[in-house]
Amino acid sequence: MYTTTAKRLLVRTWPLLLSLGVLAGMPILLWTNSHGRVAVEASLYLPDMIVQPPSPFRPLELISDAPSRERITIEYESRNGPRSIEADLYIPEHGRDLPGVVFSMGAPPLDLDEPRLVRIAEDSARKGVVMLVPFSDRLDDERIEPEEIDALVAEFQYVQGLPEVDAKRVGFFGASVGGSLALVAAGDPRIADDVDHVVSFGGYYDALTAFGAVATDRIEYKNVDESWDPKWHAKKVMALQLINRVEDARDRELLTKLFIEGEPESQEQLASLGPVARSSYNFLANTDPSAVDDLIARLPQDAVDELNYLSPRSNIGRVKAELFIIHDRADPYIPYTESRRMKDELAGRETPRAHFDEVRLFEHVEPKLNQRPDVITVDSTRLLFRMYQLLLRWD
């Protein structure tokens, strides 16, 4: 009786058992060739990097060794004289001639001990990438300044010079403002010929165009004309970049009260502003998208020159690295259309080779997985493929 029952059960369940056996053996089969192994690694690394909160069980720990981590100081020459910057250096446990990456963060940057940041850096090093994570005091004060490019160039050159690193396989990974600064640094003549790749997540293409969208609460681009609700932090950072470039201390104080502290304005206060401060006030108070270009032309030229220099638009033609540009479609900090503008500029060019993706799994650069199943499926597949392409470069 038991034998007959067992036979019937086997007849009914053998397709399921066969399928489970195939699935269980698939990673082993894929691991036997380099492309298959990279595909398996991508499927393990991507979830570990973006799922919040992280799972206590990390399969990648079974296939990799924990890296070393060291707090270092990098000395460099900037346009304003000698400077130094702190950074964490993550070095894989094994290997030589390894790829290297400089992680370029936003304003403000994450603390170097922030668990999310540590996990991303450790995961990269577990894959065999030497990872440098610098902490900029300027960005921590929400100041986006040209000296930031000098720091990124020096950090890139530092990684290039490490004995564990293959100097021809060093790139940048940038998030938010850091993605834009990484692109600018990648086009800097000091290193443009050496940068292998740049990943830019949620960055701007043209700082002043992005600021105009933040100020007016509208996104305008080609056939796109839509209302937008940027976060307060975006408005604060945008305002600070113009206020900090006003030389008169009294005018800076007044603009700070009006646009950062939210004090009501008076006609007497506005009448007291000097011409430079008044042009900044007019830009920050503007709500008409059609007036943005004219108001930019009225800003002090040195401020415009600096912000243009800090925009990838100014030197994307000098970038030779392979680009991975990703943007959240509902980004409340930097308009998603900034990445579209970059895509338009690079259309038809053979160099640099560029990949563009718009996703909905994030809020700016923070994972946001409470989406419809179809969105999660499509965007996860897209990101998994980009991770696969990137891991192939690092393999």
VOPAGU-2260 file (C-alpha; in pm, 1 decimal, decimal comma):
REM VOPAGU-2260
SITE   aa  ch    i         X         Y         Z
SITE  MET   A    0       0,0       0,0       0,0
SITE  TYR   A    1     276,6     243,1     102,1
SITE  THR   A    2     473,3     149,9    -209,8
SITE  THR   A    3     174,8     228,5    -434,7
SITE  THR   A    4     116,6     561,2    -259,3
SITE  ALA   A    5     482,3     655,6    -293,6
SITE  LYS   A    6     476,2     573,3    -664,2
SITE  ARG   A    7     165,9     789,4    -716,1
SITE  LEU   A    8     328,5    1075,2    -525,8
SITE  LEU   A    9     644,4    1046,9    -736,4
SITE  VAL   A   10     442,1    1045,4   -1059,9
SITE  ARG   A   11     259,4    1361,7    -954,8
SITE  THR   A   12     559,2    1554,3    -819,7
SITE  TRP   A   13     847,6    1460,2   -1049,6
SITE  PRO   A   14     810,8    1773,9   -1267,2
SITE  LEU   A   15     835,7    1991,1    -955,2
SITE  LEU   A   16    1132,1    1794,6    -821,2
SITE  LEU   A   17    1307,3    1818,3   -1158,6
SITE  SER   A   18    1247,4    2195,1   -1171,6
SITE  LEU   A   19    1384,2    2240,2    -820,4
SITE  GLY   A   20    1687,7    2033,5    -913,4
SITE  VAL   A   21    1753,2    2244,9   -1221,5
SITE  LEU   A   22    1716,7    2567,6   -1021,5
SITE  ALA   A   23    1947,0    2437,4    -750,2
SITE  GLY   A   24    2208,6    2338,9   -1005,6
SITE  MET   A   25    2179,5    2650,6   -1223,6
SITE  PRO   A   26    2421,1    2868,5   -1021,6
SITE  ILE   A   27    2676,0    2586,5   -1027,6
SITE  LEU   A   28    2642,2    2554,6   -1405,2
SITE  LEU   A   29    2664,7    2930,6   -1455,3
SITE  TRP   A   30    2971,1    2949,7   -1230,8
SITE  THR   A   31    3167,9    2736,4   -1473,9
SITE  ASN   A   32    3218,0    3029,7   -1716,8
SITE  SER   A   33    3310,8    3393,4   -1654,7
SITE  HIS   A   34    2990,3    3552,4   -1789,5
SITE  GLY   A   35    2772,6    3313,0   -1594,2
SITE  ARG   A   36    2972,0    3371,6   -1277,8
SITE  VAL   A   37    2939,3    3747,9   -1314,7
SITE  ALA   A   38    2562,4    3708,8   -1367,3
SITE  VAL   A   39    2533,9    3511,5   -1043,4
SITE  GLU   A   40    2745,8    3768,1    -859,1
SITE  ALA   A   41    2530,4    4053,9    -989,0
SITE  SER   A   42    2216,8    3879,0    -861,4
SITE  LEU   A   43    2378,4    3857,2    -516,3
SITE  TYR   A   44    2543,5    4198,6    -492,6
SITE  LEU   A   45    2260,7    4420,6    -619,2
SITE  PRO   A   46    1998,3    4317,1    -358,8
SITE  ASP   A   47    2255,2    4339,5     -80,0
SITE  MET   A   48    2337,3    4696,8    -180,9
SITE  ILE   A   49    1983,0    4835,8    -221,9
SITE  VAL   A   50    1738,9    4637,6      -6,2
SITE  GLN   A   51    1643,1    4829,1     309,6
SITE  PRO   A   52    1668,5    4714,8     581,2
SITE  PRO   A   53    1946,1    4474,0     482,5
SITE  SER   A   54    1892,6    4103,6     530,2
SITE  PRO   A   55    2089,2    3948,8     819,3
SITE  PHE   A   56    2170,7    3661,3     581,9
SITE  ARG   A   57    2418,7    3772,9     315,6
SITE  PRO   A   58    2491,7    3498,8      58,4
SITE  LEU   A   59    2782,0    3699,3     -83,5
SITE  GLU   A   60    2968,5    3634,2     242,2
SITE  LEU   A   61    2980,1    3269,7     134,6
SITE  ILE   A   62    3163,6    3352,5    -188,8
SITE  SER   A   63    3394,0    3636,5     -77,9
SITE  ASP   A   64    3628,1    3746,0     199,2
SITE  ALA   A   65    3584,6    4058,0     410,1
SITE  PRO   A   66    3808,0    4345,2     290,7
SITE  SER   A   67    4039,8    4559,3     500,3
SITE  ARG   A   68    3930,3    4913,5     584,1
SITE  GLU   A   69    4163,8    5199,4     670,2
SITE  ARG   A   70    4101,7    5567,7     748,6
SITE  ILE   A   71    4354,3    5774,2     552,4
SITE  THR   A   72    4434,6    6137,9     475,0
SITE  ILE   A   73    4513,7    6250,1     119,9
SITE  GLU   A   74    4721,6    6564,9      72,9
SITE  TYR   A   75    4670,7    6753,3    -252,9
SITE  GLU   A   76    4719,5    7085,1    -427,8
SITE  SER   A   77    4407,6    7284,9    -505,0
SITE  ARG   A   78    4354,3    7613,9    -682,6
SITE  ASN   A   79    4338,5    7768,1    -335,0
SITE  GLY   A   80    4660,2    7611,6    -206,3
SITE  PRO   A   81    4753,7    7290,0     -22,7
SITE  ARG   A   82    4459,5    7091,4     112,3
SITE  SER   A   83    4386,4    6754,1     269,2
SITE  ILE   A   84    4083,0    6526,9     280,0
SITE  GLU   A   85    3991,8    6224,4     490,1
SITE  ALA   A   86    3877,9    5902,7     325,9
SITE  ASP   A   87    3815,3    5536,8     396,8
SITE  LEU   A   88    4011,3    5293,9     181,1
SITE  TYR   A   89    3864,6    4945,7     128,4
SITE  ILE   A   90    4107,9    4688,0     -10,2
SITE  PRO   A   91    4007,4    4330,2    -109,4
SITE  GLU   A   92    4165,2    4046,8      85,8
SITE  HIS   A   93    4318,6    3893,8    -225,9
SITE  GLY   A   94    4437,2    3993,2    -570,9
SITE  ARG   A   95    4665,4    4221,1    -769,4
SITE  ASP   A   96    4603,5    4449,5   -1068,0
SITE  LEU   A   97    4258,0    4522,2    -927,8
SITE  PRO   A   98    4009,8    4781,4   -1053,4
SITE  GLY   A   99    3964,4    5093,6    -841,0
SITE  VAL   A  100    3673,9    5329,0    -773,9
SITE  VAL   A  101    3643,3    5671,0    -611,8
SITE  PHE   A  102    3302,1    5717,5    -447,6
SITE  SER   A  103    3179,2    6074,4    -493,6
SITE  MET   A  104    2898,3    6173,7    -255,7
SITE  GLY   A  105    2638,0    6449,1    -249,2
SITE  ALA   A  106    2569,0    6753,3     -32,0
SITE  PRO   A  107    2584,4    6669,2     249,3
SITE  PRO   A  108    2776,2    6341,1     220,2
SITE  LEU   A  109    2698,5    6039,5     433,9
SITE  ASP   A  110    2914,4    5989,2     739,5
SITE  LEU   A  111    3197,9    5748,9     665,0
SITE  ASP   A  112    3060,0    5510,2     927,6
SITE  GLU   A  113    2703,1    5519,7     791,7
SITE  PRO   A  114    2597,7    5150,5     763,6
SITE  ARG   A  115    2450,2    5190,1     413,5
SITE  LEU   A  116    2770,6    5345,6     284,2
SITE  VAL   A  117    2990,3    5088,2     455,5
SITE  ARG   A  118    2784,4    4805,0     304,4
SITE  ILE   A  119    2815,9    4942,0     -50,0
SITE  ALA   A  120    3190,4    4992,5     -12,4
SITE  GLU   A  121    3244,1    4651,3     148,0
SITE  ASP   A  122    3037,9    4476,6    -118,1
SITE  SER   A  123    3242,8    4642,6    -392,4
SITE  ALA   A  124    3566,4    4536,4    -224,4
SITE  ARG   A  125    3433,8    4182,0    -178,4
SITE  LYS   A  126    3397,2    4175,8    -556,4
SITE  GLY   A  127    3765,2    4267,4    -589,7
SITE  VAL   A  128    3745,1    4646,0    -627,6
SITE  VAL   A  129    3968,1    4884,7    -435,7
SITE  MET   A  130    3721,0    5142,3    -307,3
SITE  LEU   A  131    3807,6    5493,7    -188,8
SITE  VAL   A  132    3531,8    5680,7      -2,6
SITE  PRO   A  133    3631,2    6043,8      69,9
SITE  PHE   A  134    3447,5    6282,9     302,7
SITE  SER   A  135    3434,3    6644,6     186,0
SITE  ASP   A  136    3398,2    6913,1     454,4
SITE  ARG   A  137    3283,0    7154,0     182,5
SITE  LEU   A  138    2996,5    6930,9      78,0
SITE  ASP   A  139    2919,8    6866,2     444,1
SITE  ASP   A  140    2864,7    7242,3     472,2
SITE  GLU   A  141    2651,7    7215,6     154,5
SITE  ARG   A  142    2901,5    7421,5     -44,6
SITE  ILE   A  143    2955,4    7307,3    -403,8
SITE  GLU   A  144    3283,6    7467,4    -509,2
SITE  PRO   A  145    3541,6    7427,0    -788,5
SITE  GLU   A  146    3797,1    7298,1    -538,2
SITE  GLU   A  147    3587,6    6980,3    -519,4
SITE  ILE   A  148    3715,2    6885,6    -864,8
SITE  ASP   A  149    4076,1    6924,0    -752,5
SITE  ALA   A  150    4002,3    6685,0    -466,2
SITE  LEU   A  151    3841,3    6425,3    -693,1
SITE  VAL   A  152    4134,1    6441,0    -936,0
SITE  ALA   A  153    4378,3    6389,8    -648,2
SITE  GLU   A  154    4171,7    6101,0    -508,5
SITE  PHE   A  155    4164,3    5936,2    -850,5
SITE  GLN   A  156    4539,9    5969,6    -885,6
SITE  TYR   A  157    4588,4    5830,5    -535,2
SITE  VAL   A  158    4392,8    5515,7    -622,5
SITE  GLN   A  159    4583,5    5484,4    -950,6
SITE  GLY   A  160    4910,0    5480,4    -759,2
SITE  LEU   A  161    4819,1    5203,4    -515,9
SITE  PRO   A  162    5025,5    4885,0    -568,9
SITE  GLU   A  163    4714,5    4665,5    -571,3
SITE  VAL   A  164    4546,8    4864,2    -849,7
SITE  ASP   A  165    4551,7    4836,6   -1227,6
SITE  ALA   A  166    4595,8    5204,8   -1319,5
SITE  LYS   A  167    4400,9    5153,6   -1643,4
SITE  ARG   A  168    4085,8    5035,6   -1463,6
SITE  VAL   A  169    4002,2    5318,0   -1225,6
SITE  GLY   A  170    3671,3    5503,2   -1232,2
SITE  PHE   A  171    3415,3    5701,2   -1033,5
SITE  PHE   A  172    3084,3    5614,4    -869,9
SITE  GLY   A  173    2885,9    5927,4    -790,2
SITE  ALA   A  174    2551,7    5985,7    -618,7
SITE  SER   A  175    2340,3    6301,8    -643,3
SITE  VAL   A  176    2562,1    6611,5    -670,1
SITE  GLY   A  177    2858,2    6374,2    -640,6
SITE  GLY   A  178    2757,3    6210,0    -968,4
SITE  SER   A  179    2776,7    6542,9   -1147,4
SITE  LEU   A  180    3109,9    6633,6    -988,2
SITE  ALA   A  181    3248,4    6292,5   -1084,1
SITE  LEU   A  182    3155,0    6357,4   -1447,6
SITE  VAL   A  183    3325,9    6697,0   -1437,2
SITE  ALA   A  184    3637,2    6541,3   -1284,1
SITE  ALA   A  185    3635,0    6265,9   -1547,8
SITE  GLY   A  186    3669,3    6532,9   -1814,8
SITE  ASP   A  187    3949,4    6717,9   -1637,2
SITE  PRO   A  188    4261,4    6724,8   -1859,6
SITE  ARG   A  189    4472,6    6592,6   -1572,0
SITE  ILE   A  190    4298,9    6254,0   -1576,7
SITE  ALA   A  191    4055,5    6244,9   -1871,7
SITE  ASP   A  192    4268,7    5998,4   -2067,4
SITE  ASP   A  193    4287,6    5759,5   -1770,5
SITE  VAL   A  194    3930,1    5740,1   -1633,8
SITE  ASP   A  195    3782,9    5401,9   -1725,5
SITE  HIS   A  196    3417,6    5449,5   -1627,1
SITE  VAL   A  197    3178,0    5676,4   -1440,0
SITE  VAL   A  198    2854,4    5574,8   -1270,9
SITE  SER   A  199    2637,0    5881,6   -1204,5
SITE  PHE   A  200    2317,8    5828,6   -1004,9
SITE  GLY   A  201    2070,5    6116,0    -975,3
SITE  GLY   A  202    2303,2    6396,5   -1083,1
SITE  TYR   A  203    2241,7    6722,3   -1268,3
SITE  TYR   A  204    2370,7    6806,7   -1614,9
SITE  ASP   A  205    2344,2    7186,7   -1595,5
SITE  ALA   A  206    2346,4    7328,9   -1241,0
SITE  LEU   A  207    2172,4    7656,1   -1325,0
SITE  THR   A  208    1900,2    7486,5   -1530,9
SITE  ALA   A  209    1838,8    7246,7   -1243,5
SITE  PHE   A  210    1831,6    7540,7    -998,6
SITE  GLY   A  211    1571,5    7710,5   -1217,2
SITE  ALA   A  212    1346,1    7406,4   -1192,6
SITE  VAL   A  213    1393,8    7392,7    -814,3
SITE  ALA   A  214    1306,7    7761,5    -777,8
SITE  THR   A  215     996,3    7754,8    -999,9
SITE  ASP   A  216     859,7    7412,4    -897,5
SITE  ARG   A  217     831,7    7319,7   -1263,8
SITE  ILE   A  218    1016,4    7091,4   -1503,5
SITE  GLU   A  219    1039,4    7214,6   -1861,7
SITE  TYR   A  220    1225,2    7023,2   -2131,1
SITE  LYS   A  221    1129,1    6979,9   -2496,2
SITE  ASN   A  222     771,2    6848,7   -2479,5
SITE  VAL   A  223     781,9    6808,0   -2100,5
SITE  ASP   A  224     602,6    7078,4   -1901,7
SITE  GLU   A  225     494,7    6957,4   -1562,3
SITE  SER   A  226     454,4    7079,7   -1208,6
SITE  TRP   A  227     710,5    6952,4    -962,0
SITE  ASP   A  228     736,1    6945,5    -584,5
SITE  PRO   A  229    1105,9    6955,6    -493,1
SITE  LYS   A  230    1207,1    6879,3    -137,2
SITE  TRP   A  231    1302,0    7163,4      95,1
SITE  HIS   A  232    1659,7    7037,6     106,5
SITE  ALA   A  233    1688,5    7088,3    -269,9
SITE  LYS   A  234    1569,4    7447,8    -235,4
SITE  LYS   A  235    1808,4    7509,4      54,2
SITE  VAL   A  236    2115,7    7373,8    -128,4
SITE  MET   A  237    2023,2    7563,6    -443,8
SITE  ALA   A  238    1978,1    7890,6    -252,2
SITE  LEU   A  239    2306,8    7847,8     -64,8
SITE  GLN   A  240    2505,3    7819,0    -388,2
SITE  LEU   A  241    2389,7    8165,2    -497,0
SITE  ILE   A  242    2390,0    8326,8    -152,6
SITE  ASN   A  243    2743,7    8209,3     -73,3
SITE  ARG   A  244    2866,9    8372,8    -392,6
SITE  VAL   A  245    2741,5    8717,6    -287,2
SITE  GLU   A  246    3043,8    8910,0    -158,0
SITE  ASP   A  247    2865,6    9160,3      66,8
SITE  ALA   A  248    2825,0    9002,9     414,3
SITE  ARG   A  249    2514,8    9208,6     501,0
SITE  ASP   A  250    2344,1    9108,0     177,6
SITE  ARG   A  251    2434,0    8741,9     238,6
SITE  GLU   A  252    2282,6    8762,2     585,5
SITE  LEU   A  253    1958,0    8910,4     454,5
SITE  LEU   A  254    1925,5    8656,4     172,7
SITE  THR   A  255    1988,4    8377,1     423,0
SITE  LYS   A  256    1708,7    8506,2     644,8
SITE  LEU   A  257    1470,2    8526,1     351,6
SITE  PHE   A  258    1544,2    8199,3     169,1
SITE  ILE   A  259    1694,0    7969,4     432,9
SITE  GLU   A  260    1530,9    8081,6     757,2
SITE  GLY   A  261    1200,0    8174,1     594,9
SITE  GLU   A  262    1158,0    8523,1     740,6
SITE  PRO   A  263     899,7    8745,3     567,2
SITE  GLU   A  264    1045,1    9014,3     344,7
SITE  SER   A  265     978,4    9385,7     342,1
SITE  GLN   A  266    1014,9    9645,1      70,1
SITE  GLU   A  267    1272,6    9825,5     280,7
SITE  GLN   A  268    1486,3    9512,4     300,2
SITE  LEU   A  269    1469,8    9452,1     -74,4
SITE  ALA   A  270    1555,7    9814,4    -145,2
SITE  SER   A  271    1869,9    9776,7      68,1
SITE  LEU   A  272    2012,7    9491,6    -141,0
SITE  GLY   A  273    2306,4    9566,9    -367,7
SITE  PRO   A  274    2283,8    9487,9    -742,4
SITE  VAL   A  275    2457,6    9148,3    -712,0
SITE  ALA   A  276    2241,6    9036,0    -421,1
SITE  ARG   A  277    1928,9    9164,9    -593,3
SITE  SER   A  278    2002,1    8952,6    -901,8
SITE  SER   A  279    2034,0    8647,1    -675,2
SITE  TYR   A  280    1711,5    8741,6    -498,4
SITE  ASN   A  281    1527,1    8773,5    -829,3
SITE  PHE   A  282    1644,7    8427,8    -938,0
SITE  LEU   A  283    1556,3    8259,9    -607,4
SITE  ALA   A  284    1214,5    8427,2    -582,8
SITE  ASN   A  285    1118,6    8359,6    -943,6
SITE  THR   A  286     822,8    8130,1   -1020,5
SITE  ASP   A  287     811,8    8174,3   -1398,7
SITE  PRO   A  288    1004,9    7907,0   -1595,8
SITE  SER   A  289    1016,0    8127,4   -1904,2
SITE  ALA   A  290    1213,3    8389,7   -1711,3
SITE  VAL   A  291    1490,5    8155,0   -1591,9
SITE  ASP   A  292    1733,4    8209,4   -1879,7
SITE  ASP   A  293    1704,2    8589,4   -1856,5
SITE  LEU   A  294    1756,8    8578,7   -1478,5
SITE  ILE   A  295    2065,9    8358,2   -1519,7
SITE  ALA   A  296    2209,2    8619,2   -1757,7
SITE  ARG   A  297    2164,3    8883,0   -1483,9
SITE  LEU   A  298    2353,2    8686,6   -1216,5
SITE  PRO   A  299    2714,5    8791,0   -1142,0
SITE  GLN   A  300    2939,2    8648,1   -1410,4
SITE  ASP   A  301    3188,1    8490,6   -1169,2
SITE  ALA   A  302    2907,4    8294,8   -1000,1
SITE  VAL   A  303    2771,8    8181,0   -1335,9
SITE  ASP   A  304    3120,8    8079,0   -1450,2
SITE  GLU   A  305    3178,2    7872,1   -1136,0
SITE  LEU   A  306    2844,0    7692,8   -1158,6
SITE  ASN   A  307    2897,1    7628,4   -1528,0
SITE  TYR   A  308    3240,7    7483,3   -1450,3
SITE  LEU   A  309    3074,9    7253,4   -1193,2
SITE  SER   A  310    2826,3    7130,5   -1454,5
SITE  PRO   A  311    2894,3    6825,7   -1675,1
SITE  ARG   A  312    2749,4    7027,9   -1962,9
SITE  SER   A  313    3069,2    7232,7   -1965,3
SITE  ASN   A  314    3307,3    6946,0   -2041,2
SITE  ILE   A  315    3114,2    6631,2   -2131,2
SITE  GLY   A  316    3285,7    6646,5   -2469,0
SITE  ARG   A  317    3620,8    6579,5   -2299,6
SITE  VAL   A  318    3501,2    6273,2   -2109,8
SITE  LYS   A  319    3636,9    5951,2   -2262,1
SITE  ALA   A  320    3518,3    5704,9   -1995,1
SITE  GLU   A  321    3227,3    5467,0   -2038,5
SITE  LEU   A  322    2922,6    5621,4   -1869,6
SITE  PHE   A  323    2640,0    5465,3   -1669,4
SITE  ILE   A  324    2378,0    5735,3   -1607,2
SITE  ILE   A  325    2083,0    5643,1   -1383,9
SITE  HIS   A  326    1803,1    5870,8   -1263,7
SITE  ASP   A  327    1490,9    5828,4   -1056,1
SITE  ARG   A  328    1188,2    5923,4   -1266,4
SITE  ALA   A  329    1016,5    6087,4    -966,8
SITE  ASP   A  330    1331,4    6245,8    -821,1
SITE  PRO   A  331    1225,6    6525,1    -578,2
SITE  TYR   A  332    1575,5    6675,2    -556,0
SITE  ILE   A  333    1715,3    6696,3    -910,5
SITE  PRO   A  334    1488,5    6683,7   -1218,4
SITE  TYR   A  335    1507,8    6356,4   -1410,3
SITE  THR   A  336    1519,5    6562,3   -1728,2
SITE  GLU   A  337    1878,0    6660,6   -1643,8
SITE  SER   A  338    1987,6    6311,3   -1747,2
SITE  ARG   A  339    1779,2    6341,0   -2063,8
SITE  ARG   A  340    1963,9    6660,6   -2153,4
SITE  MET   A  341    2291,5    6474,9   -2118,9
SITE  LYS   A  342    2159,2    6191,4   -2332,1
SITE  ASP   A  343    2061,0    6439,7   -2603,4
SITE  GLU   A  344    2408,3    6594,0   -2598,7
SITE  LEU   A  345    2578,6    6256,5   -2634,6
SITE  ALA   A  346    2341,7    6118,1   -2897,9
SITE  GLY   A  347    2528,6    5992,1   -3202,0
SITE  ARG   A  348    2874,0    6014,0   -3044,6
SITE  GLU   A  349    3087,4    5704,4   -3043,5
SITE  THR   A  350    3286,2    5830,7   -2743,4
SITE  PRO   A  351    3205,8    5822,2   -2463,5
SITE  ARG   A  352    2994,2    5510,4   -2473,1
SITE  ALA   A  353    2695,6    5589,7   -2251,3
SITE  HIS   A  354    2408,7    5392,7   -2098,0
SITE  PHE   A  355    2100,0    5574,4   -1965,8
SITE  ASP   A  356    1825,3    5438,6   -1741,3
SITE  GLU   A  357    1523,9    5598,3   -1574,3
SITE  VAL   A  358    1389,9    5398,4   -1280,7
SITE  ARG   A  359    1121,8    5427,7   -1013,5
SITE  LEU   A  360    1275,7    5214,3    -739,8
SITE  PHE   A  361    1435,3    5511,6    -563,4
SITE  GLU   A  362    1361,2    5846,5    -409,8
SITE  HIS   A  363    1652,5    6035,5    -559,7
SITE  VAL   A  364    1926,9    5789,1    -454,9
SITE  GLU   A  365    1752,1    5616,7    -164,1
SITE  PRO   A  366    1589,2    5275,9    -233,9
SITE  LYS   A  367    1209,0    5290,2    -231,7
SITE  LEU   A  368    1074,9    4941,5    -293,7
SITE  ASN   A  369     705,4    5003,4    -216,3
SITE  GLN   A  370     622,4    4999,4    -587,7
SITE  ARG   A  371     389,2    4794,7    -805,4
SITE  PRO   A  372     516,3    4443,8    -881,4
SITE  ASP   A  373     559,9    4522,9   -1250,2
SITE  VAL   A  374     770,4    4831,7   -1172,1
SITE  ILE   A  375     986,6    4632,7    -930,4
SITE  THR   A  376    1031,4    4355,6   -1186,9
SITE  VAL   A  377    1120,1    4579,3   -1482,3
SITE  ASP   A  378    1347,1    4818,5   -1293,8
SITE  SER   A  379    1521,3    4541,3   -1100,6
SITE  THR   A  380    1594,9    4364,7   -1428,0
SITE  ARG   A  381    1729,8    4685,5   -1579,1
SITE  LEU   A  382    1953,0    4755,2   -1279,4
SITE  LEU   A  383    2066,1    4394,4   -1267,0
SITE  PHE   A  384    2181,0    4418,0   -1627,8
SITE  ARG   A  385    2374,4    4740,2   -1554,4
SITE  MET   A  386    2532,6    4574,3   -1252,8
SITE  TYR   A  387    2627,0    4280,3   -1475,0
SITE  GLN   A  388    2791,3    4518,3   -1727,0
SITE  LEU   A  389    2981,0    4696,4   -1450,0
SITE  LEU   A  390    3097,8    4373,8   -1285,8
SITE  LEU   A  391    3227,6    4254,3   -1622,1
SITE  ARG   A  392    3450,5    4564,4   -1632,5
SITE  TRP   A  393    3572,3    4485,6   -1282,2
SITE  ASP   A  394    3619,4    4110,9   -1339,2
